[in-house]
Amino acid sequence: MLRFLALIACCLWPGWAAADPLEQRLTAPWPNGAAIDRIEGREVTFASASPFSPADFADLGEAPKATARATLFLPPGRHRPGSIPAVVMLHGSGGVLWAREMTYGRQLAAMGVAALVIDAFAARRELGTGFIDRLLNITESMMIADAYAGLRWLGERHPEIDTKRVALVGFSYGAMATMYALNARVAAQLGKGLHFAGHIAFYGPCIARFSDPRTTGAPLLYLYGTADTLIDRARCETFAGDLKKGGSSVEIVAYKDAPHQWDGGWGRRTIGRTMHACRLWVERDGTVRDLNTFLAMSTPFARTLILGLCASGPPYPIGADEETRAMSNRDMGAFLARVFRR
């Protein structure tokens, strides 16, 4: 009788319930070194497309076909159907980095979370191999298409993964795609009934806004450093306000004195150009309108012209910062733990 009453009390009083092992792992210091050395990734491919802008999402069959390329990290051992949560990752403008995406992928797999690291540049080498050519021809829309194609592929090919517990994580360039993928119209056009359970954006510039701000309802965690001059905090607050009106909760975390790409493995330096003068508006039909020239960003030539005029600010600082990385691991882990709760 006492055991029966204790069982009822355990169910009714959360403090008595056993802690979730996955949540414990995600919120503890993340594994490194020998703890992740045994985790191996597997190169995979799946069908995707190359829509140039969101206007092409409505008729994705007309967009050029693409074979998406990715690295899949799976937790060791055998698993029941629907028992594993997952993360889909989108890289930054420098491509997939060993210190960042490939390390996060192994860490997550070691903690019990599958990770699909997508390489949008490798899938489209014919569109550009140089840094500038890739950014002008391989767009955020193509990355979003790969992300949703990856989500569907996980559900079709890996029954052990619970597609209702898959988060989308992006870094810088990929973070912009991660934030745009929250849009309800985008998800309806690309997800085919699926959407991501949560979105995490690492130091993504807040450049475009949507005339239709409705979201999938999934939450967003936005992480940036206060020394990162690429990020305009006021504009990101405005974008966050749009998402909140659209139905999503948004948490913004600022790390004091942290530069851009604190987890990329590079030493301190400045690169690129800031884009504070760029202002893009996504109309209801998906047309991306430049609010400076009122041109539609519908072709590589138009994209080159628009970005050439507005991406004119000074370089911004990047650099590895292990202390910030430990804090962002903690914050990302806590967010994922909440998203992955059944």
Secondary structure, 3 states (H helix, E strand, C coil): CHHHHHHHHHHHCHHHCCCCHHHHHHHCCCCCCHHHHCCCCEEEEEEEECCCCHHHCCCHHHCCEEEEEEEEECCCCCCCCCCEEEEEEECECCECCHHHHHHHHHHHHHHCCEEEEECCCHHHHHHCCCHHHHHHHCCHHHHHHHHHHHHHHHHHHCCCEEEEEEEEEEECHHHHHHHHCCEHHHHHHHHCCCCCCEEEEECCCCCEEECCCCECCCCEEEEEECCCCCCCHHHHHHHHHHHHHHCCCEEEEEECCCCECCCCCCCCEEECCCCCCCCEEECCCCCEEECCCCCECCCHHHHHHHHHHHCCCCCEEECCCHHHHHHHHHHHHHHHHHHHCC
